[in-house]
Amino acid sequence: MRATSAWIGWALCLCASSAAVCAQDDPEDDELILDLIRDDGTQPESGAEPAAEFLKCNKAAWRMPGQYLVILHQGTHESQVQRTTRRLRAKAARRGYLVEILQTYSGALQGFLVKMSRDVLHLAVKLPHVHYIEEDSSIFAQSAPWNLQRLLQPHGGVSVYLMDGSVQSSHREVEGRVLITDFANVPEEDGVRVHRQASQCDSHGTHLAGVVTGSDSGVARGAGVNLVRVLNCQGKGTVSGALAGMEYIGASLQARPVDAAVVLLPFIGGFSRSLNAVCRDMVARGAVVIAAAGNHRDDACLYSPASEPEVITVGAVNSADRLMSQGAGGTNFGRCVDLFAPGDDIVSASSDCSTCFTSRSGTSQAAAHAAGIAAVILSSNQNASPVQVLQMMLHHSISNMINFLPLSETHRLTTPNLVAAMPPTLNPTSNEELLCRSVWSERSGLLNTDRVASRCRAGEEMMGCSSYAPDGARVGETITVSSGHMECVAYNGAAGNGVYAVARCCVIAGLQCQARASPEPGEDAQCADPQHLLTGGSPVCVNLDPNTSILKAFLVRAQKKITGITSHAVCCHALSLECQLLEDTSGDEDQVEVSCPDGWTLTDCSAVSRGSAVSGSVARGNSCRIQSTTGGATGIAVCCHFLPPLRPPAPTPN
């Protein structure tokens, strides 16, 4: 991170009425502005340059008018940040406006934070190299002993970065395991106009540090916690401060590499492209980033950083495995949530004294639990990637325990019914077990053939693709390749109410997958390389002859030419990978379920109709569930597993 000192560009005196004021200013300031304008070559706007995009927080009450993040295009040289600030100052000064540069960014994002009049925005969006401008906005802490019954004691060796207010490092629960870094970027407190000392507002951070690493109340009791202060004593921060904090963490990890790192973000703000981008970059650097889903009883996709797909987003449940509720609020939910964790009435360290405990609730506490579990996994799997950590957390979670009846139909369908639990063993498993999860898209539009796409995270391979429409009105799904990555694309049907695309995303050492398209619509799509196995595909045949084998139809993926849809086969290769296909027909039943045997992992879930409308297929764990309107549907599951190499027998004693 490279911070700049605040600098105010003084307006030029352009009229007689202001001459007396300007006469009192240092003439060197006037000359500096003139030099900037001459050096910059500022000219009247031609109108030919395409304007950059201007973004505002989707929560109007959280916006900070007059404070803007100016983000340059990816790949822009660092020197352009300073050049762009000079251009903006010069253009603003030419028109009689003041601007103040509050912060520059040179890590995941190239850009700067500026305080200026909204009237200058039309100048800023036309500056060269500017990708977009985002109005700054507020972020908030998300807080509102049963929680440890499922968890085991871990080993150490993992660094956890906690972005919060402060921590009472002398508390007996965390003493010797908390480092208060020298970073602080917090706004003034509402109605106070001062910054209280961090030691005066450490209740939220102390409680979370205790959940992560506390001697009695902690999940990862050997992990070290590094406090990065981005929230004030009221639990409030800014997007710009969070960006600076993430840049500080990135610089720290680069200067002092650690075996494994977890970054805990126990706050949310409105949707922010910038905040999501720096979180995505942190994951790309190898850190596991975990965020609170939010306490607004709302769709987590409306908030940041919870909406970033590369982040592990955690909702909260109570001791009865029900969604956490707090008066009119409660845990957020939806497809952007990865799993839930204990977050209601959590006992942990209190900042009231060095031996005090207290109870707090919120998705911050749930995220802290997940951060502790991630630290435990990394302590024995330090080479595990962030997505492998996620897959292991999902694999060992307790499924189908949460009552989703209070949610809407859409959110019941797309919210994962998983409660985090500690793996039963701490032996390295990431290279020996095929782990898969389902990734749902948002719901498509209502027009005929409106499309929607789902994709996997970095480090995952898509092994299957399916679609689901609650009313059965869906055209089907197909697989496309964008920027070298496969996407599962679903199409809405005529008069349909929307469709979802569902990608099956998997990890295992050495796994490589590719989509093989049929030469022409209606022709076969199959794996050309004999070393690749068919693990999924689209679309499934329709209107099959009763004597036609469903298994054969799945293998070739033929589709009638009148549809104009190209079939795709997903072909995957990994050492010692083995797959099988299973099918089951519902007969007169409206539902059918096909499950993989123990030791096998579901990689694709498909539905075939024999005349009835089929809503589609839903993969839940290792089961493929098909819903039809009048029966007559067939479910097809592809199940794969990894055969570890045979270990040589132990030598026979003489």
C-alpha positions as CSV (number, residue, x, y, z in Angstrom):
1,M,0.0,0.0,0.0
2,R,1.3,3.5,-0.7
3,A,-0.6,6.2,1.1
4,T,-0.4,9.8,0.0
5,S,-0.6,12.8,2.2
6,A,-3.8,14.9,1.7
7,W,-3.3,17.7,-0.8
8,I,-5.9,20.3,-1.7
9,G,-5.9,22.0,-5.1
10,W,-6.6,25.7,-4.8
11,A,-9.1,27.2,-7.2
12,L,-7.8,29.9,-9.6
13,C,-9.2,33.4,-9.2
14,L,-11.3,33.8,-12.3
15,C,-13.4,36.8,-11.3
16,A,-12.9,40.2,-9.6
17,S,-15.1,39.3,-6.6
18,S,-12.6,36.7,-5.6
19,A,-9.5,38.6,-6.3
20,A,-9.1,39.9,-2.7
21,V,-9.2,36.4,-1.3
22,C,-6.8,35.1,-3.9
23,A,-4.4,37.9,-3.1
24,Q,-4.0,36.5,0.4
25,D,-3.0,33.0,-1.0
26,D,0.6,32.0,-1.5
27,P,1.4,32.9,-5.2
28,E,3.4,29.6,-5.4
29,D,0.1,27.8,-5.0
30,D,-1.4,29.6,-8.0
31,E,1.7,29.0,-10.0
32,L,1.6,25.2,-9.1
33,I,-2.0,25.0,-10.5
34,L,-0.9,26.8,-13.7
35,D,2.0,24.4,-14.1
36,L,-0.3,21.4,-13.6
37,I,-2.7,22.6,-16.2
38,R,0.1,23.4,-18.7
39,D,1.9,20.1,-18.0
40,D,-1.2,18.1,-18.2
41,G,-2.4,19.7,-21.5
42,T,-5.9,20.0,-20.2
43,Q,-8.3,21.0,-22.9
44,P,-12.1,21.3,-23.1
45,E,-13.8,17.8,-23.3
46,S,-14.2,16.6,-26.8
47,G,-17.0,14.2,-25.9
48,A,-15.3,11.5,-27.9
49,E,-13.9,9.6,-25.0
50,P,-16.2,6.9,-23.6
51,A,-17.1,7.8,-20.0
52,A,-16.2,5.4,-17.2
53,E,-19.0,3.7,-15.3
54,F,-20.2,5.3,-12.1
55,L,-21.4,3.0,-9.3
56,K,-23.4,3.8,-6.2
57,C,-24.1,1.6,-3.2
58,N,-27.5,-0.3,-3.5
59,K,-28.2,0.8,0.1
60,A,-29.0,4.5,-0.1
61,A,-28.6,5.2,3.6
62,W,-25.1,3.8,3.6
63,R,-23.7,6.0,0.9
64,M,-21.1,8.7,1.5
65,P,-21.7,11.5,-0.9
66,G,-18.6,13.5,-1.9
67,Q,-16.2,10.6,-1.4
68,Y,-15.3,8.5,-4.4
69,L,-13.1,5.5,-5.3
70,V,-11.5,6.1,-8.7
71,I,-10.4,2.7,-10.0
72,L,-8.1,2.4,-13.1
73,H,-8.2,-0.3,-15.7
74,Q,-6.5,-3.6,-14.7
75,G,-2.9,-3.7,-15.8
76,T,-2.5,0.1,-15.7
77,H,1.0,1.1,-14.7
78,E,1.4,2.3,-11.1
79,S,2.7,5.7,-12.3
80,Q,-0.7,6.4,-13.9
81,V,-2.3,6.7,-10.5
82,Q,-0.3,9.8,-9.7
83,R,-0.7,11.1,-13.3
84,T,-4.5,10.6,-13.1
85,T,-4.7,12.5,-9.7
86,R,-2.7,15.4,-11.3
87,R,-5.1,15.5,-14.2
88,L,-8.1,15.5,-12.0
89,R,-6.7,18.3,-9.8
90,A,-5.9,20.4,-12.9
91,K,-9.3,19.9,-14.5
92,A,-11.1,20.6,-11.2
93,A,-9.0,23.7,-10.5
94,R,-9.6,25.1,-14.0
95,R,-13.4,25.1,-13.1
96,G,-13.0,26.4,-9.6
97,Y,-13.4,23.2,-7.6
98,L,-11.4,21.8,-4.7
99,V,-10.3,18.1,-4.6
100,E,-8.6,16.2,-1.8
101,I,-6.7,12.9,-2.4
102,L,-7.3,10.8,0.7
103,Q,-5.7,7.5,-0.2
104,T,-4.0,5.8,-3.2
105,Y,-4.1,2.0,-4.0
106,S,-1.4,0.1,-5.8
107,G,-2.2,-3.5,-4.8
108,A,-5.1,-5.5,-6.2
109,L,-6.6,-2.3,-7.5
110,Q,-4.9,0.7,-9.0
111,G,-6.6,3.9,-8.1
112,F,-7.3,6.4,-5.4
113,L,-9.9,7.8,-2.9
114,V,-10.9,11.4,-3.5
115,K,-13.0,13.9,-1.7
116,M,-14.7,16.3,-4.2
117,S,-17.9,17.8,-5.3
118,R,-20.3,15.7,-7.2
119,D,-20.1,18.4,-9.9
120,V,-16.6,17.2,-10.7
121,L,-17.8,13.6,-11.5
122,H,-18.4,14.4,-15.1
123,L,-14.7,15.4,-15.4
124,A,-13.4,12.3,-13.5
125,V,-15.3,9.7,-15.6
126,K,-13.7,11.0,-18.7
127,L,-10.1,10.8,-17.5
128,P,-7.8,8.4,-19.4
129,H,-7.3,4.9,-17.8
130,V,-10.3,5.2,-15.5
131,H,-12.3,1.9,-15.4
132,Y,-15.0,3.0,-13.0
133,I,-15.8,5.3,-10.1
134,E,-17.5,4.0,-7.1
135,E,-19.1,6.2,-4.4
136,D,-17.7,5.3,-1.0
137,S,-20.1,3.7,1.5
138,S,-20.2,2.4,5.0
139,I,-19.6,-1.2,6.2
140,F,-20.8,-2.6,9.5
141,A,-19.9,-5.2,12.1
142,Q,-22.4,-8.1,12.1
143,S,-22.9,-9.0,15.7
144,A,-25.9,-9.6,17.4
145,P,-21.0,-23.1,24.8
146,W,-23.1,-25.3,22.5
147,N,-21.2,-24.1,19.6
148,L,-18.1,-26.1,20.5
149,Q,-19.7,-29.5,20.9
150,R,-18.9,-30.4,17.3
151,L,-15.4,-29.1,17.2
152,L,-12.0,-30.6,17.9
153,Q,-8.8,-29.0,19.2
154,P,-6.4,-28.2,16.3
155,H,-2.8,-27.6,15.9
156,G,-1.1,-24.2,15.3
157,G,0.8,-22.7,12.4
158,V,-1.9,-20.7,10.7
159,S,-2.2,-16.9,10.8
160,V,-5.7,-15.4,11.0
161,Y,-6.1,-11.7,9.9
162,L,-9.1,-10.2,11.7
163,M,-10.4,-6.9,10.2
164,D,-12.4,-5.4,13.0
165,G,-12.3,-2.6,15.6
166,S,-9.8,-3.7,18.3
167,V,-8.9,-6.7,20.6
168,Q,-8.1,-6.7,24.3
169,S,-4.9,-8.7,23.7
170,S,-4.3,-9.1,27.5
171,H,-7.5,-11.2,27.9
172,R,-6.6,-14.6,29.3
173,E,-8.5,-16.3,26.4
174,V,-6.2,-14.8,23.7
175,E,-3.1,-13.6,25.6
176,G,0.0,-14.3,23.6
177,R,-1.8,-15.1,20.4
178,V,-3.0,-11.7,19.2
179,L,-0.9,-9.1,17.4
180,I,-2.3,-5.6,17.2
181,T,-0.9,-4.3,13.9
182,D,-0.1,-0.7,13.3
183,F,-2.8,-0.3,10.6
184,A,-5.9,1.8,11.3
185,N,-8.3,3.3,8.8
186,V,-11.6,4.2,10.5
187,P,-14.2,6.9,10.0
188,E,-15.2,9.4,12.7
189,E,-17.9,8.2,15.0
190,D,-21.4,9.5,14.4
191,G,-22.1,12.5,16.6
192,V,-18.6,12.4,18.2
193,R,-16.2,13.9,15.6
194,V,-13.2,12.2,17.2
195,H,-11.5,8.8,17.1
196,R,-11.6,7.0,20.4
197,Q,-8.5,5.0,21.2
198,A,-8.7,1.4,19.9
199,S,-8.5,0.1,23.5
200,Q,-11.8,1.8,24.3
201,C,-13.8,-0.1,21.7
202,D,-12.5,-3.6,21.6
203,S,-15.6,-5.6,22.6
204,H,-16.6,-6.9,19.1
205,G,-13.0,-7.8,18.1
206,T,-12.2,-9.4,21.5
207,H,-15.3,-11.6,21.3
208,L,-14.4,-12.8,17.7
209,A,-10.8,-13.4,18.6
210,G,-11.9,-15.6,21.4
211,V,-14.2,-17.5,19.1
212,V,-11.3,-18.1,16.7
213,T,-8.4,-18.9,19.1
214,G,-9.6,-18.6,22.7
215,S,-8.1,-21.0,25.2
216,D,-11.6,-22.1,26.4
217,S,-14.1,-20.7,23.9
218,G,-12.0,-20.9,20.7
219,V,-12.2,-23.2,17.7
220,A,-8.6,-23.0,16.5
221,R,-6.8,-22.7,19.8
222,G,-3.3,-22.7,18.4
223,A,-3.9,-20.0,15.7
224,G,-2.4,-16.5,15.9
225,V,-4.7,-13.5,15.2
226,N,-3.5,-10.3,13.6
227,L,-5.9,-7.4,14.2
228,V,-6.2,-4.9,11.3
229,R,-8.4,-2.0,12.4
230,V,-11.0,-0.9,9.9
231,L,-14.1,-0.4,12.2
232,N,-14.6,2.4,14.7
233,C,-16.0,2.0,18.2
234,Q,-19.5,2.0,16.8
235,G,-18.7,-1.0,14.6
236,K,-18.7,1.2,11.5
237,G,-16.1,1.5,8.7
238,T,-15.9,2.4,5.0
239,V,-15.4,0.5,1.8
240,S,-12.3,2.6,1.1
241,G,-10.9,1.7,4.6
242,A,-11.5,-2.0,3.9
243,L,-9.7,-1.7,0.6
244,A,-6.7,-0.1,2.4
245,G,-6.8,-2.9,5.0
246,M,-6.8,-5.6,2.5
247,E,-3.9,-4.0,0.7
248,Y,-2.0,-3.8,4.0
249,I,-2.6,-7.6,4.6
250,G,-1.5,-8.3,1.0
251,A,1.7,-6.4,1.6
252,S,2.3,-8.0,4.9
253,L,1.9,-11.5,3.5
254,Q,4.3,-10.6,0.7
255,A,6.9,-9.2,3.0
256,R,6.5,-12.0,5.7
257,P,5.2,-15.1,4.0
258,V,3.3,-17.6,6.4
259,D,2.5,-21.2,6.0
260,A,-1.2,-20.5,5.6
261,A,-3.4,-17.5,6.1
262,V,-7.1,-16.9,6.8
263,V,-8.6,-13.4,6.4
264,L,-11.8,-12.9,8.5
265,L,-14.2,-10.2,7.3
266,P,-16.9,-9.9,10.0
267,F,-18.7,-6.9,8.4
268,I,-20.9,-6.1,5.4
269,G,-21.8,-3.1,3.3
270,G,-23.9,-2.6,0.2
271,F,-22.8,-4.3,-3.0
272,S,-19.3,-3.0,-4.0
273,R,-17.5,-4.0,-7.1
274,S,-14.2,-2.7,-5.6
275,L,-14.5,-4.6,-2.3
276,N,-15.3,-7.8,-4.1
277,A,-12.4,-7.3,-6.4
278,V,-9.8,-7.0,-3.6
279,C,-11.3,-10.0,-1.9
280,R,-11.0,-12.0,-5.2
281,D,-7.3,-10.9,-5.5
282,M,-6.6,-12.0,-1.9
283,V,-7.9,-15.5,-2.6
284,A,-5.8,-15.6,-5.8
285,R,-2.8,-14.9,-3.6
286,G,-3.6,-18.1,-1.6
287,A,-5.4,-16.8,1.4
288,V,-8.7,-18.2,2.6
289,V,-11.1,-15.3,2.9
290,I,-14.2,-15.8,5.1
291,A,-17.0,-13.2,5.3
292,A,-20.2,-12.8,7.4
293,A,-23.4,-13.2,5.4
294,G,-25.1,-10.3,7.2
295,N,-27.8,-9.8,9.8
296,H,-30.5,-8.3,7.6
297,R,-32.7,-11.4,6.9
298,D,-32.1,-10.7,3.2
299,D,-30.4,-12.2,0.2
300,A,-26.7,-12.2,0.8
301,C,-26.0,-11.5,-2.9
302,L,-27.1,-7.9,-2.2
303,Y,-24.1,-7.2,0.1
304,S,-20.3,-7.1,0.0
305,P,-18.1,-8.9,0.6
306,A,-20.7,-11.6,1.1
307,S,-21.6,-11.6,-2.6
308,E,-18.1,-12.3,-3.9
309,P,-18.1,-15.9,-5.3
310,E,-14.4,-16.5,-4.3
311,V,-15.1,-15.7,-0.7
312,I,-16.5,-18.3,1.8
313,T,-19.7,-16.6,3.0
314,V,-21.2,-17.8,6.3
315,G,-24.7,-17.6,7.6
316,A,-25.7,-18.2,11.3
317,V,-27.8,-20.8,13.0
318,N,-28.8,-21.3,16.7
319,S,-28.3,-24.3,18.9
320,A,-31.4,-25.9,17.5
321,D,-30.0,-25.6,13.9
322,R,-32.6,-23.0,13.0
323,L,-31.8,-19.8,11.2
324,M,-30.6,-17.1,13.6
325,S,-33.2,-14.5,14.2
326,Q,-32.7,-11.1,15.9
327,G,-36.0,-9.2,16.2
328,A,-36.8,-7.8,12.7
329,G,-33.4,-9.0,11.5
330,G,-31.7,-12.3,11.3
331,T,-29.1,-14.2,9.2
332,N,-28.9,-13.5,5.5
333,F,-29.4,-16.5,3.1
334,G,-29.5,-17.4,-0.6
335,R,-27.1,-18.8,-3.2
336,C,-24.2,-16.5,-2.2
337,V,-24.1,-18.3,1.2
338,D,-21.7,-21.3,1.2
339,L,-22.7,-22.7,4.6
340,F,-24.0,-21.9,8.1
341,A,-22.2,-22.0,11.5
342,P,-23.1,-21.4,15.1
343,G,-23.9,-17.7,15.5
344,D,-26.6,-17.2,18.2
345,D,-25.9,-16.7,21.9
346,I,-22.2,-17.5,21.5
347,V,-20.1,-17.2,24.7
348,S,-16.6,-15.8,24.3
349,A,-14.1,-13.3,25.7
350,S,-15.5,-10.0,27.0
351,S,-13.4,-6.8,27.0
352,D,-14.9,-5.8,30.4
353,C,-12.0,-7.4,32.1
354,S,-9.2,-9.8,31.4
355,T,-11.2,-12.8,32.7
356,C,-14.7,-11.8,31.7
357,F,-17.0,-13.7,29.3
358,T,-20.1,-12.6,27.5
359,S,-22.7,-13.8,25.0
360,R,-23.1,-12.2,21.5
361,S,-25.0,-13.2,18.4
362,G,-24.6,-12.5,14.7
363,T,-23.1,-13.8,11.4
364,S,-19.8,-12.3,12.6
365,Q,-19.7,-15.0,15.2
366,A,-20.6,-17.6,12.6
367,A,-17.9,-16.4,10.3
368,A,-15.4,-16.6,13.2
369,H,-16.4,-20.2,13.7
370,A,-15.8,-20.9,10.1
371,A,-12.4,-19.1,10.2
372,G,-11.4,-21.4,13.1
373,I,-12.4,-24.5,11.2
374,A,-10.5,-23.3,8.1
375,A,-7.4,-22.7,10.4
376,V,-7.8,-26.3,11.7
377,I,-7.9,-27.7,8.2
378,L,-5.0,-25.7,7.1
379,S,-2.9,-26.7,10.1
380,S,-2.7,-30.3,8.7
381,N,-3.1,-29.3,5.0
382,Q,-1.0,-26.2,4.6
383,N,-0.7,-26.7,0.9
384,A,-4.5,-26.8,0.5
385,S,-5.8,-24.1,-1.8
386,P,-8.7,-21.8,-0.7
387,V,-11.2,-23.8,-2.8
388,Q,-9.9,-27.1,-1.4
389,V,-10.5,-25.7,2.1
390,L,-14.1,-24.7,1.1
391,Q,-14.7,-28.2,-0.4
392,M,-13.4,-29.9,2.8
393,M,-15.6,-27.7,5.0
394,L,-18.7,-28.5,2.9
395,H,-17.8,-32.2,2.8
396,H,-17.7,-32.5,6.5
397,S,-20.7,-30.3,7.2
398,I,-23.9,-31.6,8.7
399,S,-26.6,-31.6,6.0
400,N,-30.3,-31.1,5.9
401,M,-30.6,-30.0,9.5
402,I,-31.9,-26.5,9.0
403,N,-35.6,-25.6,8.7
404,F,-36.0,-23.4,5.6
405,L,-39.8,-23.1,5.7
406,P,-39.5,-19.3,6.7
407,L,-37.7,-18.7,3.4
408,S,-39.3,-18.0,0.0
409,E,-39.4,-20.8,-2.6
410,T,-36.4,-19.4,-4.5
411,H,-34.3,-19.2,-1.4
412,R,-35.3,-22.6,-0.1
413,L,-34.1,-24.0,-3.4
414,T,-30.8,-22.2,-3.6
415,T,-29.6,-21.8,0.0
416,P,-27.3,-24.7,1.1
417,N,-28.6,-26.7,4.0
418,L,-25.2,-27.2,5.6
419,V,-24.0,-26.5,9.1
420,A,-20.2,-26.4,9.6
421,A,-18.6,-29.1,11.6
422,M,-15.0,-30.1,12.2
423,P,-13.5,-33.0,10.1
424,P,-13.4,-36.2,12.2
425,T,-9.7,-36.5,11.5
426,L,-6.9,-34.0,10.7
427,N,-5.0,-36.2,8.2
428,P,-4.3,-34.6,4.8
429,T,-7.1,-35.6,2.5
430,S,-7.1,-33.0,-0.3
431,N,-5.2,-35.1,-2.7
432,E,-7.0,-38.4,-2.1
433,E,-10.7,-37.7,-2.2
434,L,-12.9,-36.3,-5.0
435,L,-15.0,-33.4,-3.6
436,C,-17.8,-31.7,-5.4
437,R,-20.4,-29.1,-4.8
438,S,-23.4,-27.6,-6.7
439,V,-23.2,-23.9,-7.7
440,W,-26.5,-22.3,-8.5
441,S,-27.0,-19.3,-10.8
442,E,-29.4,-16.5,-10.2
443,R,-32.9,-16.9,-11.7
444,S,-33.1,-16.1,-15.4
445,G,-35.5,-13.5,-16.9
446,L,-39.0,-14.4,-17.9
447,L,-38.7,-14.1,-21.7
448,N,-38.5,-17.2,-23.9
449,T,-34.9,-18.4,-24.2
450,D,-33.6,-15.9,-21.6
451,R,-30.4,-17.4,-20.4
452,V,-28.4,-17.6,-17.2
453,A,-25.0,-19.0,-16.4
454,S,-23.3,-20.7,-13.5
455,R,-19.5,-21.2,-13.2
456,C,-17.0,-22.7,-10.8
457,R,-14.4,-21.0,-8.6
458,A,-10.7,-20.7,-9.6
459,G,-9.1,-24.1,-8.9
460,E,-12.3,-26.1,-9.5
461,E,-13.3,-28.1,-12.6
462,M,-16.8,-28.3,-13.9
463,M,-17.7,-32.0,-14.1
464,G,-21.4,-31.6,-14.8
465,C,-24.1,-29.2,-15.8
466,S,-27.9,-29.2,-15.3
467,S,-30.9,-26.8,-15.1
468,Y,-34.0,-26.4,-13.0
469,A,-37.3,-24.5,-13.5
470,P,-39.9,-24.8,-10.7
471,D,-42.7,-24.7,-13.2
472,G,-41.0,-27.1,-15.7
473,A,-40.8,-24.5,-18.4
474,R,-37.2,-24.8,-19.5
475,V,-35.5,-25.3,-22.8
476,G,-32.6,-27.1,-21.3
477,E,-28.9,-26.4,-20.7
478,T,-25.7,-26.2,-22.6
479,I,-22.0,-25.7,-21.9
480,T,-20.0,-22.7,-23.2
481,V,-16.3,-21.8,-22.8
482,S,-15.5,-18.2,-21.8
483,S,-11.9,-17.0,-21.3
484,G,-10.8,-20.7,-21.0
485,H,-13.4,-21.6,-18.3
486,M,-16.5,-23.6,-18.8
487,E,-19.9,-22.2,-18.0
488,C,-23.2,-24.0,-17.4
489,V,-25.9,-22.1,-19.3
490,A,-29.6,-22.7,-18.9
491,Y,-32.5,-21.3,-21.1
492,N,-36.0,-20.3,-20.0
493,G,-38.9,-21.9,-21.7
494,A,-42.0,-20.4,-23.4
495,A,-44.1,-18.6,-20.8
496,G,-41.7,-19.8,-18.1
497,N,-41.2,-18.1,-14.8
498,G,-37.4,-18.4,-14.9
499,V,-34.8,-21.1,-14.8
500,Y,-31.6,-21.8,-12.9
501,A,-28.3,-23.2,-14.2
502,V,-26.5,-25.6,-11.8
503,A,-22.8,-26.4,-12.2
504,R,-21.2,-29.3,-10.5
505,C,-17.8,-28.1,-9.4
506,C,-15.1,-30.5,-8.2
507,V,-11.5,-30.7,-6.9
508,I,-9.0,-33.4,-6.8
509,A,-5.2,-33.5,-7.5
510,G,-4.5,-33.4,-11.2
511,L,-8.1,-33.1,-12.3
512,Q,-8.5,-31.6,-15.8
513,C,-11.8,-31.3,-17.6
514,Q,-12.9,-30.1,-21.0
515,A,-16.1,-29.7,-23.0
516,R,-16.4,-31.6,-26.2
517,A,-19.1,-30.3,-28.6
518,S,-21.0,-32.3,-31.1
519,P,-19.9,-31.6,-34.7
520,E,-23.4,-30.5,-35.6
521,P,-26.7,-30.0,-33.7
522,G,-28.3,-33.3,-33.2
523,E,-25.1,-35.3,-33.6
524,D,-23.2,-37.2,-30.9
525,A,-20.9,-35.5,-28.4
526,Q,-18.4,-37.8,-26.9
527,C,-14.9,-37.9,-25.4
528,A,-12.2,-38.2,-28.1
529,D,-9.3,-39.0,-25.8
530,P,-9.5,-42.5,-24.3
531,Q,-7.8,-41.3,-21.2
532,H,-10.7,-38.9,-20.5
533,L,-13.9,-40.1,-18.8
534,L,-17.4,-38.8,-19.4
535,T,-18.5,-37.1,-16.2
536,G,-21.4,-35.0,-17.4
537,G,-22.9,-33.1,-20.3
538,S,-25.8,-31.4,-21.9
539,P,-28.5,-31.6,-23.1
540,V,-30.1,-34.9,-22.3
541,C,-32.1,-36.7,-25.1
542,V,-35.8,-36.1,-25.1
543,N,-38.7,-38.1,-26.5
544,L,-36.8,-41.4,-26.4
545,D,-38.1,-44.5,-27.9
546,P,-39.1,-46.8,-25.0
547,N,-36.7,-49.4,-26.3
548,T,-33.7,-47.0,-26.3
549,S,-31.3,-47.4,-23.5
550,I,-31.2,-44.3,-21.3
551,L,-27.6,-45.1,-20.6
552,K,-26.7,-45.1,-24.3
553,A,-28.6,-41.9,-24.8
554,F,-26.7,-40.2,-22.0
555,L,-23.4,-41.3,-23.4
556,V,-23.9,-39.9,-26.9
557,R,-26.0,-36.9,-25.8
558,A,-27.8,-36.7,-29.2
559,Q,-30.4,-34.0,-29.5
560,K,-32.9,-33.5,-32.4
561,K,-31.6,-31.2,-35.0
562,I,-34.8,-29.1,-35.0
563,T,-33.7,-27.7,-31.6
564,G,-30.6,-26.2,-33.1
565,I,-28.7,-26.9,-29.8
566,T,-25.2,-28.3,-29.9
567,S,-24.7,-31.1,-27.4
568,H,-21.6,-31.2,-25.1
569,A,-19.8,-33.9,-23.3
570,V,-17.8,-33.1,-20.2
571,C,-14.6,-35.2,-20.4
572,C,-12.3,-35.3,-17.4
573,H,-8.9,-36.9,-16.6
574,A,-7.2,-37.6,-13.3
575,L,-4.9,-40.3,-12.3
576,S,-6.9,-43.4,-11.1
577,L,-10.2,-41.7,-11.7
578,E,-13.1,-44.1,-12.2
579,C,-16.7,-43.3,-13.1
580,Q,-20.1,-45.1,-13.4
581,L,-23.6,-44.2,-14.6
582,L,-26.7,-44.9,-12.6
583,E,-30.3,-44.5,-13.7
584,D,-33.7,-44.8,-12.1
585,T,-37.2,-44.2,-13.5
586,S,-40.0,-42.8,-11.4
587,G,-42.8,-44.7,-13.1
588,D,-46.0,-43.0,-11.9
589,E,-44.3,-41.0,-9.2
590,D,-43.6,-37.3,-9.4
591,Q,-40.1,-37.6,-7.9
592,V,-37.2,-39.9,-8.4
593,E,-33.9,-40.0,-6.6
594,V,-30.6,-41.6,-7.7
595,S,-27.8,-41.8,-5.1
596,C,-24.2,-42.7,-5.5
597,P,-22.8,-45.6,-3.5
598,D,-20.6,-45.0,-0.4
599,G,-17.2,-44.0,-1.5
600,W,-18.4,-42.4,-4.8
601,T,-19.0,-38.8,-5.5
602,L,-21.9,-37.3,-7.6
603,T,-20.4,-35.4,-10.6
604,D,-23.6,-34.9,-12.8
605,C,-27.3,-35.1,-12.2
606,S,-29.6,-35.1,-15.2
607,A,-33.3,-35.5,-15.9
608,V,-34.9,-37.2,-18.9
609,S,-38.6,-36.8,-19.7
610,R,-40.9,-39.4,-21.3
611,G,-43.6,-36.9,-22.1
612,S,-44.2,-35.1,-18.8
613,A,-42.9,-31.7,-17.9
614,V,-39.8,-32.0,-15.8
615,S,-38.7,-29.2,-13.5
616,G,-35.1,-30.4,-13.8
617,S,-32.5,-32.1,-11.6
618,V,-31.2,-31.0,-8.2
619,A,-28.0,-32.4,-6.7
620,R,-28.0,-32.6,-2.9
621,G,-24.9,-34.1,-1.5
622,N,-24.4,-37.4,-3.4
623,S,-28.0,-37.7,-4.4
624,C,-29.7,-36.7,-7.7
625,R,-33.3,-35.7,-7.3
626,I,-35.8,-35.3,-10.2
627,Q,-39.2,-33.5,-10.1
628,S,-41.8,-34.1,-12.8
629,T,-45.5,-33.1,-13.1
630,T,-47.1,-36.4,-14.0
631,G,-44.4,-39.0,-13.5
632,G,-42.5,-40.8,-16.3
633,A,-39.2,-39.1,-15.7
634,T,-35.8,-40.8,-15.5
635,G,-32.9,-39.6,-13.3
636,I,-29.3,-40.2,-14.4
637,A,-26.4,-39.8,-12.0
638,V,-22.7,-40.0,-12.8
639,C,-20.7,-41.2,-9.9
640,C,-16.9,-41.0,-9.7
641,H,-14.2,-41.8,-7.2
642,F,-10.5,-41.7,-6.9
643,L,-8.5,-44.9,-6.5
644,P,-5.4,-44.0,-4.5
645,P,-2.2,-45.8,-5.5
646,L,-1.6,-49.1,-3.8
647,R,0.9,-48.7,-1.0
648,P,3.6,-51.4,-0.8
649,P,2.9,-54.0,1.9
650,A,4.8,-53.6,5.2
651,P,8.0,-55.6,5.3
652,T,7.6,-59.0,7.0
653,P,9.7,-59.2,10.1
654,N,12.5,-61.8,10.0
